[in-house]
Amino acid sequence: MDALTEAVIAGAPPEELARADVPPDYVAAHLRIEDTGMFAGVEDKDVRKSLRVGRVPMPELAPDEVLVAVMASSINYNSVWSAMFEPLPTFDFLERYGREGGWARRHDQPYHVVGSDCAGVVVRVGSGVRRWRIGDHVLVGCIQVDDQEPATHADGMISAGQRAWGFETNFGALAHYAVARASQLMPKPGHLTWEEAASVMLTATTSYRMLISDKGARMKLGDIVLIWGATGGLGAFAVQLVKNAGGIPVGVVGSAEKAALLRRLGCDVVINRADIGIGGAATPEETVEQGKRLGRLIRKEVGEDPHIAFDYIGRATFGISVFVVRRGGTVVTCGSSSGFQHSYDNRYLWMNSKRIVGSHAANMQEQTETNRLFALGRLTPVLSAVYPLTEAAEAARLVQLNRHTGKVGVRCLAPREGLGVTDPELRARIGAERLNPLRPPG
């Protein structure tokens, strides 16, 4: 083990971290460009075959960047897409980014270090970095933006230069070290462990923008919100946000086990879609019938149709979402895990003045507001399992097969779980059980 890594694991002070040499290479979960065709004609694109864990070269740091020693990360579905090389190989993103020249050229490599969630320690700062210092405990936001593009200053998510870090860029978070722009950093909430903190930002901030931000559904006090996949990473945070904002969450899950977990999250209405025959491909007529069954059940439980449908499932649910929201209601979508091509009856949209809102990740202000809610203890992590970095491919496979709930964490440099807490008083006030509602006891 190199001196810098040893110092980080030992919790060394900033001056010792600054003295230790940066290693020439590091351990990372990564893809190789020569593997991009390995799943051609294969039905089960098993990410354990493509996601490798091994050493990669340490990149040079740009003036506006920081090098973070990654204590923990987590699995997001974008890493599953990357490892499946779908809908296209992410090496295409890296090649396109590299064509911009300058520092961007570093990203165009025959390997791609993936991962978009990170909690860690700053160990180096570029010459242009002002607000961060070696030794700071940080979270890394999942979006990089071009601060020289005018649109960025209205909303970073509508700028042409925004990229998903560790998906459309290289040197991501499923590794011992990661390179990020200083403008991506936020202070780590002191009451969370490394693995808890590393599991929250991408999904929680995406849910925040979808529901709370004026860029999303603009949820208000008393709104009834239909949440598909309500024990997933996005859905479990959506339940918490709706509750915090004074709304009524109606969560839909696919099994009795997930329904029990959803009740532990405090969801007001819990629906097991298997109980009412919702799921899978459906004809237009079947979609309407499924929507009617769901609508009747929601009205039975709360007396009204939902104001908002929170949908990241896509093809399997989108037509129902459009049908079931009330007149003037909103369907907000950020993804399509069951398929990108959606079908719905447009009459129910236009004749009832409904809206469809597309939402992607979150800008830095929205990320900061979400992080504030975690720092206050108003939002809590939704970890269900934690794997070591050596088993990152197994963790990604769990997410690929949808055999997980909440978020799946990955320990990178953290030698064991439970480390990184600097505010034990707040942690004690909140309670460890409340901080881990989806994890099995013990």
LORORO-981767 format. One record per residue (C-alpha): residue number from 1; residue in one letter; chain; x negated, z negated, y. Coordinates in nm, 4 decimals. Example, Ala and Ser with C-alpha at 12.3 -4.5 7.8 and 13.67 -1.06 7.14 Angstrom:
% residues 2
  torba  drendren  lodo         u         w         v
      1         A     A   -1.2300   -0.7800   -0.4500
      2         S     A   -1.3670   -0.7140   -0.1060
This chain:
% residues 442
  torba  drendren  lodo         u         w         v
      1         M     A    0.0000    0.0000    0.0000
      2         D     A   -0.1346    0.0909    0.3459
      3         A     A   -0.2024   -0.1696    0.6155
      4         L     A    0.0917   -0.0738    0.8398
      5         T     A    0.3429   -0.0931    0.5572
      6         E     A    0.2031   -0.4283    0.4477
      7         A     A    0.2300   -0.5591    0.8051
      8         V     A    0.5909   -0.4429    0.8383
      9         I     A    0.6968   -0.6043    0.5103
     10         A     A    0.5198   -0.9264    0.6087
     11         G     A    0.7085   -0.9397    0.9400
     12         A     A    0.3878   -0.9121    1.1435
     13         P     A    0.3997   -0.9485    1.5242
     14         P     A    0.3942   -0.6378    1.7481
     15         E     A    0.0225   -0.6586    1.8257
     16         E     A   -0.0648   -0.6524    1.4561
     17         L     A    0.1701   -0.3571    1.3966
     18         A     A   -0.0002   -0.1735    1.6839
     19         R     A   -0.3481   -0.2304    1.5369
     20         A     A   -0.2645   -0.1011    1.1894
     21         D     A   -0.3265    0.2680    1.1294
     22         V     A   -0.0306    0.4962    1.0645
     23         P     A   -0.0618    0.6279    0.7061
     24         P     A   -0.1178    1.0027    0.6552
     25         D     A    0.1827    1.0270    0.4230
     26         Y     A    0.4780    0.8168    0.3100
     27         V     A    0.7453    0.7824    0.0414
     28         A     A    1.0718    0.9649    0.1071
     29         A     A    1.3828    1.0960   -0.0665
     30         H     A    1.3570    1.4667   -0.0026
     31         L     A    1.4542    1.8161   -0.1119
     32         R     A    1.2192    2.1047   -0.1891
     33         I     A    1.2799    2.4572   -0.0646
     34         E     A    1.1940    2.6071   -0.4034
     35         D     A    1.4967    2.4288   -0.5533
     36         T     A    1.7601    2.5873   -0.3273
     37         G     A    1.8864    2.8234   -0.5980
     38         M     A    1.8908    2.5724   -0.8818
     39         F     A    2.2693    2.5299   -0.8809
     40         A     A    2.3631    2.8978   -0.8753
     41         G     A    2.6495    2.9442   -1.1213
     42         V     A    2.6471    2.5736   -1.2119
     43         E     A    2.9777    2.3867   -1.1926
     44         D     A    2.8348    2.0330   -1.1763
     45         K     A    2.5777    2.0373   -0.8985
     46         D     A    2.4224    1.7051   -0.9982
     47         V     A    2.2259    1.5791   -0.6977
     48         R     A    2.0013    1.3716   -0.9239
     49         K     A    1.8334    1.7008   -1.0165
     50         S     A    1.7522    1.8046   -0.6601
     51         L     A    1.6897    1.4823   -0.4662
     52         R     A    1.3301    1.3780   -0.5264
     53         V     A    1.1527    1.0572   -0.4276
     54         G     A    0.7846    1.1053   -0.3539
     55         R     A    0.5212    1.1265   -0.0836
     56         V     A    0.5448    1.3656    0.2108
     57         P     A    0.3098    1.4198    0.5094
     58         M     A    0.3496    1.1957    0.8156
     59         P     A    0.4579    1.4095    1.1148
     60         E     A    0.3044    1.3854    1.4601
     61         L     A    0.5139    1.2000    1.7182
     62         A     A    0.6580    1.3830    2.0234
     63         P     A    0.6452    1.2086    2.3649
     64         D     A    1.0152    1.1136    2.3549
     65         E     A    1.0165    0.9930    1.9937
     66         V     A    0.9595    0.6722    1.8003
     67         L     A    0.8321    0.6073    1.4508
     68         V     A    1.0555    0.3588    1.2721
     69         A     A    0.9607    0.1667    0.9606
     70         V     A    1.2852    0.1990    0.7673
     71         M     A    1.3900   -0.1309    0.6144
     72         A     A    1.7180    0.0084    0.4790
     73         S     A    1.9365    0.3175    0.4881
     74         S     A    2.2613    0.4288    0.3249
     75         I     A    2.4206    0.7315    0.1635
     76         N     A    2.6455    0.9597    0.3656
     77         Y     A    2.8219    1.2663    0.2356
     78         N     A    2.6020    1.4931    0.4455
     79         S     A    2.3080    1.3973    0.2192
     80         V     A    2.5210    1.4941   -0.0810
     81         W     A    2.5900    1.8321    0.0806
     82         S     A    2.2187    1.8733    0.1490
     83         A     A    2.1287    1.7939   -0.2118
     84         M     A    2.3935    2.0381   -0.3417
     85         F     A    2.2641    2.3055   -0.1002
     86         E     A    2.6233    2.3519    0.0155
     87         P     A    2.7932    2.4953    0.2090
     88         L     A    2.4463    2.6410    0.2738
     89         P     A    2.0926    2.5090    0.2255
     90         T     A    1.9947    2.2747    0.5082
     91         F     A    1.6564    2.4476    0.5102
     92         D     A    1.8423    2.7158    0.7080
     93         F     A    1.9072    2.4530    0.9776
     94         L     A    1.5411    2.3514    0.9809
     95         E     A    1.4209    2.7118    1.0056
     96         R     A    1.6599    2.7834    1.2924
     97         Y     A    1.5546    2.4642    1.4719
     98         G     A    1.1877    2.5501    1.4257
     99         R     A    1.2378    2.8835    1.6023
    100         E     A    1.2855    2.6908    1.9276
    101         G     A    0.9112    2.6308    1.9249
    102         G     A    0.7142    2.3380    2.0574
    103         W     A    0.7799    2.0094    1.8813
    104         A     A    1.0776    2.1623    1.7001
    105         R     A    0.8387    2.3652    1.4837
    106         R     A    0.7476    2.0489    1.2889
    107         H     A    1.0943    2.0394    1.1342
    108         D     A    1.0584    2.3734    0.9532
    109         Q     A    0.8872    2.2512    0.6364
    110         P     A    0.9170    2.3350    0.2651
    111         Y     A    1.0562    1.9820    0.2202
    112         H     A    1.3509    1.8093    0.3878
    113         V     A    1.3612    1.4305    0.4236
    114         V     A    1.7330    1.3491    0.4402
    115         G     A    1.9343    1.0464    0.5508
    116         S     A    2.1320    0.9734    0.8675
    117         D     A    2.1637    0.5917    0.8759
    118         C     A    1.8741    0.3582    0.9490
    119         A     A    1.7917   -0.0019    1.0299
    120         G     A    1.4267   -0.0771    1.0852
    121         V     A    1.1325   -0.1762    1.3015
    122         V     A    0.9751    0.0373    1.5734
    123         V     A    0.6063    0.0796    1.4865
    124         R     A    0.5024    0.3555    1.7304
    125         V     A    0.6436    0.4944    2.0554
    126         G     A    0.5733    0.8279    2.2198
    127         S     A    0.4083    0.8459    2.5613
    128         G     A    0.7417    0.9183    2.7317
    129         V     A    0.9367    0.6280    2.5780
    130         R     A    1.0371    0.3601    2.8319
    131         R     A    1.3055    0.1312    2.6881
    132         W     A    1.1677    0.0497    2.3446
    133         R     A    0.8582   -0.1352    2.2230
    134         I     A    0.6663   -0.1773    1.8998
    135         G     A    0.8286   -0.4548    1.6972
    136         D     A    1.1865   -0.3946    1.8169
    137         H     A    1.4557   -0.4204    1.5484
    138         V     A    1.6763   -0.1137    1.5852
    139         L     A    1.9533    0.1001    1.4476
    140         V     A    1.9152    0.4764    1.4708
    141         G     A    2.2176    0.6779    1.5790
    142         C     A    2.2950    0.9829    1.3707
    143         I     A    2.3050    1.2445    1.6485
    144         Q     A    2.0213    1.4089    1.8401
    145         V     A    2.1098    1.5831    2.1663
    146         D     A    1.9255    1.7966    2.4197
    147         D     A    1.9256    1.5979    2.7436
    148         Q     A    1.8263    1.9110    2.9371
    149         E     A    2.1511    2.0863    2.8449
    150         P     A    2.4251    2.0304    3.1087
    151         A     A    2.7086    1.9863    2.8562
    152         T     A    2.5281    1.6870    2.7061
    153         H     A    2.6009    1.4876    3.0200
    154         A     A    2.9757    1.5414    2.9811
    155         D     A    2.9841    1.4702    2.6064
    156         G     A    2.6861    1.5009    2.3762
    157         M     A    2.9095    1.6172    2.0931
    158         I     A    3.0116    1.9383    2.2683
    159         S     A    2.6588    2.0423    2.3603
    160         A     A    2.5099    2.3330    2.1685
    161         G     A    2.1891    2.1347    2.1186
    162         Q     A    2.3398    1.8415    1.9276
    163         R     A    2.2247    1.8007    1.5686
    164         A     A    2.3018    1.5591    1.2876
    165         W     A    1.9797    1.3659    1.2330
    166         G     A    1.8457    1.3863    0.8776
    167         F     A    2.0859    1.6712    0.8013
    168         E     A    2.0145    1.9374    1.0622
    169         T     A    1.6747    1.7816    1.1404
    170         N     A    1.3850    1.6686    0.9246
    171         F     A    1.2150    1.3275    0.8825
    172         G     A    1.5388    1.1385    0.8200
    173         A     A    1.6174    0.7860    0.7078
    174         L     A    1.6015    0.7761    0.3260
    175         A     A    1.2319    0.6966    0.3424
    176         H     A    0.9749    0.4335    0.4277
    177         Y     A    0.9341    0.5857    0.7746
    178         A     A    1.1548    0.7996    0.9973
    179         V     A    1.1070    0.9894    1.3219
    180         A     A    1.3845    0.9674    1.5824
    181         R     A    1.4261    1.0259    1.9520
    182         A     A    1.4230    0.7152    2.1671
    183         S     A    1.7667    0.8191    2.2944
    184         Q     A    1.9073    0.7555    1.9450
    185         L     A    1.8147    0.3871    1.9312
    186         M     A    2.0356    0.0799    1.9602
    187         P     A    1.9508   -0.2869    1.9075
    188         K     A    2.0225   -0.4127    1.5571
    189         P     A    2.2925   -0.6855    1.5487
    190         G     A    2.0987   -1.0012    1.4705
    191         H     A    2.3483   -1.1519    1.2254
    192         L     A    2.3368   -0.8574    0.9856
    193         T     A    2.0876   -0.8058    0.7051
    194         W     A    1.8858   -0.4857    0.6981
    195         E     A    2.1088   -0.3262    0.4345
    196         E     A    2.4309   -0.4310    0.6090
    197         A     A    2.3124   -0.2945    0.9437
    198         A     A    2.1964    0.0314    0.7861
    199         S     A    2.5396    0.0997    0.6404
    200         V     A    2.7522    0.1045    0.9526
    201         M     A    2.6640    0.3471    1.2282
    202         L     A    2.7437    0.6987    1.1081
    203         T     A    3.0825    0.6236    0.9556
    204         A     A    3.1934    0.3490    1.1949
    205         T     A    3.1086    0.5505    1.5057
    206         T     A    3.2797    0.8583    1.3624
    207         S     A    3.5931    0.6512    1.3031
    208         Y     A    3.5682    0.5040    1.6538
    209         R     A    3.5595    0.8486    1.8168
    210         M     A    3.8456    0.9728    1.5983
    211         L     A    4.0761    0.6849    1.6816
    212         I     A    3.9739    0.4962    1.9949
    213         S     A    3.7823    0.7379    2.2167
    214         D     A    3.9578    0.9558    2.4709
    215         K     A    3.7942    1.2453    2.2808
    216         G     A    3.9984    1.1618    1.9693
    217         A     A    4.3537    1.0504    1.8899
    218         R     A    4.3665    0.7998    2.1806
    219         M     A    4.5253    0.5304    1.9688
    220         K     A    4.7245    0.2670    2.1603
    221         L     A    4.8700   -0.0761    2.0939
    222         G     A    5.1389   -0.0635    1.8227
    223         D     A    5.0523    0.2807    1.6854
    224         I     A    5.1144    0.3361    1.3151
    225         V     A    4.8081    0.5078    1.1661
    226         L     A    4.8058    0.6804    0.8275
    227         I     A    4.4536    0.6492    0.6828
    228         W     A    4.3617    0.8670    0.3859
    229         G     A    4.0809    0.7371    0.1635
    230         A     A    4.1157    0.3944    0.3221
    231         T     A    3.8452    0.2251    0.1137
    232         G     A    3.5869    0.4962    0.1807
    233         G     A    3.3143    0.4554    0.4404
    234         L     A    3.5205    0.6189    0.7143
    235         G     A    3.8561    0.4807    0.6033
    236         A     A    3.7470    0.1185    0.5693
    237         F     A    3.6173    0.1187    0.9266
    238         A     A    3.9341    0.2956    1.0418
    239         V     A    4.1411    0.0084    0.8972
    240         Q     A    3.9325   -0.2434    1.0935
    241         L     A    3.9485   -0.0442    1.4171
    242         V     A    4.3266   -0.0022    1.3963
    243         K     A    4.3684   -0.3755    1.3354
    244         N     A    4.1348   -0.4629    1.6240
    245         A     A    4.3217   -0.2289    1.8586
    246         G     A    4.6629   -0.3753    1.7757
    247         G     A    4.7837   -0.0930    1.5559
    248         I     A    4.9431   -0.0844    1.2108
    249         P     A    4.7161    0.0682    0.9434
    250         V     A    4.8826    0.2434    0.6496
    251         G     A    4.6103    0.2988    0.3930
    252         V     A    4.6237    0.5474    0.1052
    253         V     A    4.3962    0.5095   -0.1969
    254         G     A    4.3793    0.6531   -0.5473
    255         S     A    4.3761    0.3551   -0.7823
    256         A     A    4.5059    0.0028   -0.8313
    257         E     A    4.1501   -0.1303   -0.8025
    258         K     A    4.1022    0.0316   -0.4625
    259         A     A    4.4468   -0.0896   -0.3547
    260         A     A    4.3362   -0.4479   -0.4276
    261         L     A    4.0195   -0.3990   -0.2203
    262         L     A    4.2241   -0.2513    0.0626
    263         R     A    4.4418   -0.5614    0.0742
    264         R     A    4.1234   -0.7691    0.1035
    265         L     A    4.0391   -0.5626    0.4130
    266         G     A    4.3694   -0.6752    0.5662
    267         C     A    4.5454   -0.3385    0.5667
    268         D     A    4.9127   -0.3830    0.6610
    269         V     A    5.0542   -0.1214    0.4231
    270         V     A    4.8757   -0.0191    0.1024
    271         I     A    4.9813    0.2951   -0.0848
    272         N     A    4.8434    0.4086   -0.4192
    273         R     A    4.8950    0.7837   -0.4077
    274         A     A    4.9159    0.7971   -0.7875
    275         D     A    5.2313    0.5853   -0.7703
    276         I     A    5.4157    0.8493   -0.5671
    277         G     A    5.2669    1.1647   -0.7176
    278         I     A    5.0372    1.2746   -0.4358
    279         G     A    4.7110    1.4479   -0.5077
    280         G     A    4.5425    1.7694   -0.6105
    281         A     A    4.6262    2.1264   -0.5217
    282         A     A    4.9885    2.1883   -0.4243
    283         T     A    5.2091    2.4824   -0.3332
    284         P     A    5.3628    2.4832    0.0167
    285         E     A    5.6892    2.3599   -0.1309
    286         E     A    5.5134    2.0810   -0.3234
    287         T     A    5.3254    1.9786   -0.0071
    288         V     A    5.6547    1.9320    0.1792
    289         E     A    5.8010    1.7331   -0.1103
    290         Q     A    5.4928    1.5108   -0.1253
    291         G     A    5.5148    1.4620    0.2506
    292         K     A    5.8794    1.3599    0.2213
    293         R     A    5.7984    1.1022   -0.0490
    294         L     A    5.5144    0.9591    0.1598
    295         G     A    5.7247    0.9567    0.4754
    296         R     A    6.0106    0.7726    0.3046
    297         L     A    5.7713    0.5080    0.1764
    298         I     A    5.6089    0.4560    0.5182
    299         R     A    5.9514    0.4265    0.6867
    300         K     A    6.0581    0.1775    0.4202
    301         E     A    5.7517   -0.0386    0.4925
    302         V     A    5.7306   -0.0176    0.8739
    303         G     A    6.0530    0.1508    0.9836
    304         E     A    5.8929    0.4521    1.1556
    305         D     A    5.6846    0.7636    1.0971
    306         P     A    5.3130    0.7411    1.1755
    307         H     A    5.1837    0.8253    1.5212
    308         I     A    4.8428    0.9326    1.3859
    309         A     A    4.7069    1.0707    1.0585
    310         F     A    4.3365    0.9952    1.0040
    311         D     A    4.2216    1.2746    0.7726
    312         Y     A    3.8747    1.3514    0.6411
    313         I     A    3.9893    1.4532    0.2915
    314         G     A    4.0825    1.8070    0.3968
    315         R     A    4.2497    2.0609    0.1741
    316         A     A    4.4235    1.8105   -0.0575
    317         T     A    4.5865    1.6112    0.2249
    318         F     A    4.5909    1.8121    0.5461
    319         G     A    4.9264    1.9837    0.4954
    320         I     A    5.0850    1.6463    0.4223
    321         S     A    4.9247    1.4975    0.7337
    322         V     A    5.0705    1.7680    0.9559
    323         F     A    5.4134    1.7218    0.7976
    324         V     A    5.4309    1.3418    0.7974
    325         V     A    5.3247    1.2462    1.1508
    326         R     A    5.6124    1.1966    1.3946
    327         R     A    5.7214    1.4321    1.6729
    328         G     A    5.4394    1.4386    1.9268
    329         G     A    5.2061    1.2835    1.6707
    330         T     A    4.8393    1.3603    1.6130
    331         V     A    4.6339    1.4624    1.3121
    332         V     A    4.2657    1.3853    1.3718
    333         T     A    4.0081    1.5300    1.1334
    334         C     A    3.6319    1.4974    1.0978
    335         G     A    3.5671    1.6519    0.7585
    336         S     A    3.6968    1.8087    0.4410
    337         S     A    3.5571    1.6428    0.1310
    338         S     A    3.8181    1.8150   -0.0912
    339         G     A    3.7688    2.1606    0.0606
    340         F     A    3.7262    2.3260    0.3999
    341         Q     A    4.0110    2.5772    0.3813
    342         H     A    4.3313    2.3982    0.4880
    343         S     A    4.6876    2.5189    0.4492
    344         Y     A    4.9902    2.3780    0.6321
    345         D     A    5.3315    2.4899    0.7505
    346         N     A    5.2835    2.5643    1.1184
    347         R     A    5.6545    2.5197    1.1957
    348         Y     A    5.6165    2.1434    1.1584
    349         L     A    5.3321    2.1533    1.4096
    350         W     A    5.4642    2.3702    1.6907
    351         M     A    5.8335    2.2855    1.6710
    352         N     A    5.7591    1.9124    1.6835
    353         S     A    5.4858    1.9294    1.9505
    354         K     A    5.2220    1.7744    1.7249
    355         R     A    4.8478    1.7943    1.7870
    356         I     A    4.5454    1.8600    1.5672
    357         V     A    4.2233    1.7117    1.7039
    358         G     A    3.8821    1.7998    1.5647
    359         S     A    3.6248    1.5222    1.5893
    360         H     A    3.2573    1.5172    1.4938
    361         A     A    3.0363    1.2060    1.4802
    362         A     A    3.0118    1.0246    1.8166
    363         N     A    2.8266    1.0482    2.1445
    364         M     A    2.5797    0.7788    2.2444
    365         Q     A    2.8266    0.5861    2.4598
    366         E     A    3.0751    0.5743    2.1708
    367         Q     A    2.7970    0.4669    1.9340
    368         T     A    2.6936    0.1909    2.1740
    369         E     A    3.0514    0.0648    2.2074
    370         T     A    3.0855    0.0570    1.8291
    371         N     A    2.7551   -0.1279    1.7920
    372         R     A    2.8808   -0.3812    2.0478
    373         L     A    3.1830   -0.4508    1.8254
    374         F     A    2.9500   -0.5222    1.5347
    375         A     A    2.7298   -0.7442    1.7528
    376         L     A    3.0393   -0.9427    1.8529
    377         G     A    3.1476   -0.9789    1.4904
    378         R     A    3.4687   -0.7814    1.5538
    379         L     A    3.3690   -0.5176    1.2964
    380         T     A    3.2048   -0.5985    0.9643
    381         P     A    3.0096   -0.3860    0.7144
    382         V     A    3.1805   -0.2394    0.4081
    383         L     A    2.8909   -0.2283    0.1614
    384         S     A    2.9857   -0.2084   -0.2045
    385         A     A    2.6434   -0.1578   -0.3661
    386         V     A    2.2737   -0.1433   -0.2752
    387         Y     A    2.0076    0.0625   -0.4541
    388         P     A    1.6279    0.0716   -0.4117
    389         L     A    1.4795    0.3874   -0.2611
    390         T     A    1.3438    0.4852   -0.6014
    391         E     A    1.7066    0.5221   -0.7143
    392         A     A    1.8336    0.7070   -0.4066
    393         A     A    1.9430    1.0014   -0.6207
    394         E     A    2.1575    0.7706   -0.8370
    395         A     A    2.3142    0.6280   -0.5214
    396         A     A    2.3890    0.9772   -0.3936
    397         R     A    2.5403    1.0717   -0.7291
    398         L     A    2.7768    0.7750   -0.7067
    399         V     A    2.9016    0.9070   -0.3715
    400         Q     A    2.9124    1.2652   -0.4972
    401         L     A    3.1505    1.1619   -0.7771
    402         N     A    3.3569    0.9372   -0.5464
    403         R     A    3.2933    0.6413   -0.7770
    404         H     A    3.2145    0.4129   -0.4859
    405         T     A    3.4060    0.2199   -0.2256
    406         G     A    3.2976    0.1638    0.1320
    407         K     A    2.9283    0.2365    0.1800
    408         V     A    2.6381    0.2539   -0.0648
    409         G     A    2.3194    0.1077    0.0786
    410         V     A    1.9572    0.1900    0.0019
    411         R     A    1.6684   -0.0545    0.0426
    412         C     A    1.3631    0.1279    0.1723
    413         L     A    1.0854   -0.1112    0.2856
    414         A     A    1.2957   -0.4277    0.2570
    415         P     A    1.1591   -0.5943   -0.0599
    416         R     A    1.4920   -0.7562   -0.1421
    417         E     A    1.8437   -0.7952   -0.0046
    418         G     A    1.9386   -1.0569    0.2512
    419         L     A    1.6460   -1.0116    0.4918
    420         G     A    1.6455   -0.9197    0.8613
    421         V     A    1.8862   -1.1840    0.9959
    422         T     A    1.7727   -1.3169    1.3355
    423         D     A    2.1033   -1.4775    1.4405
    424         P     A    2.1968   -1.7067    1.1497
    425         E     A    2.4376   -1.9076    1.3682
    426         L     A    2.6675   -1.6099    1.4295
    427         R     A    2.6416   -1.5124    1.0637
    428         A     A    2.7490   -1.8605    0.9606
    429         R     A    3.0433   -1.8545    1.2036
    430         I     A    3.1675   -1.5217    1.0696
    431         G     A    3.1031   -1.6111    0.7066
    432         A     A    2.9150   -1.4131    0.4432
    433         E     A    3.2347   -1.3341    0.2489
    434         R     A    3.3974   -1.1719    0.5520
    435         L     A    3.0805   -0.9716    0.6157
    436         N     A    3.0968   -0.8254    0.2642
    437         P     A    3.4664   -0.7782    0.1792
    438         L     A    3.4068   -0.4920   -0.0675
    439         R     A    3.1218   -0.6449   -0.2654
    440         P     A    3.1885   -0.8269   -0.5918
    441         P     A    3.1275   -1.2053   -0.5814
    442         G     A    2.7712   -1.3127   -0.6563
